[in-house]
Amino acid sequence: MRKTLKISLDFLAGPLWKGELIDGGTRTGIPAIDNDAALQTLDGQICELYSSYYEFDSHDQACWFNEE
């Protein structure tokens, strides 16, 4: 069975989009990705970095993305 992995960035979501609830956690549903500890660590680090660019109640906006 062929699966598709969506790669995108959003607030509090790493680049590996996880849309399946498996064993109490969200997963991609692709074992080679879900079971790779290094890839999951990198996904978490990218999520933290990207999310850190969002500022709340800043620049006269409720949510502002700092592109600098």
C-alpha positions in Angstrom: 0.0 0.0 0.0 1.4 3.4 -1.0 1.3 6.2 1.6 2.0 9.9 1.0 3.9 12.1 3.5 2.9 15.8 3.6 5.8 18.1 4.5 4.8 21.6 5.6 5.4 24.1 8.4 2.8 25.5 10.8 2.7 26.7 14.4 3.3 23.8 16.8 3.5 21.3 13.9 6.8 20.0 12.7 7.5 19.6 9.0 6.4 15.9 9.0 2.6 16.1 9.2 1.1 13.4 11.4 -2.5 12.8 10.8 -3.1 9.3 12.2 -3.7 8.5 15.9 -1.7 5.3 16.6 -1.0 3.9 20.1 -2.1 7.2 21.7 0.1 9.4 19.7 0.0 11.1 16.3 2.0 9.4 13.6 2.4 9.7 9.8 1.4 6.1 9.4 4.7 5.3 7.6 6.7 3.0 9.9 10.1 3.9 8.3 9.4 7.5 9.3 7.6 7.0 12.6 10.2 4.6 14.0 13.3 6.7 13.0 14.4 8.3 16.3 16.8 10.7 14.6 14.2 11.9 12.2 11.6 12.4 15.0 14.2 14.4 16.9 14.9 16.6 13.9 11.2 17.1 13.3 10.8 18.3 16.9 13.7 20.7 16.7 12.4 22.2 13.4 9.0 22.6 15.0 10.4 24.4 18.0 12.5 26.7 15.8 9.7 27.6 13.4 7.2 28.1 16.1 9.6 30.5 17.9 9.1 33.0 15.1 5.5 33.6 16.1 4.9 36.4 18.5 1.6 37.1 20.3 0.3 40.5 21.1 3.1 42.0 19.2 3.3 44.7 16.5 -0.3 45.6 17.1 -1.5 42.1 16.1 -2.8 39.2 18.0 -0.4 36.8 16.2 2.6 38.1 14.2 5.2 36.0 12.3 8.7 37.5 12.6 10.2 37.0 9.2 13.5 38.5 10.2 
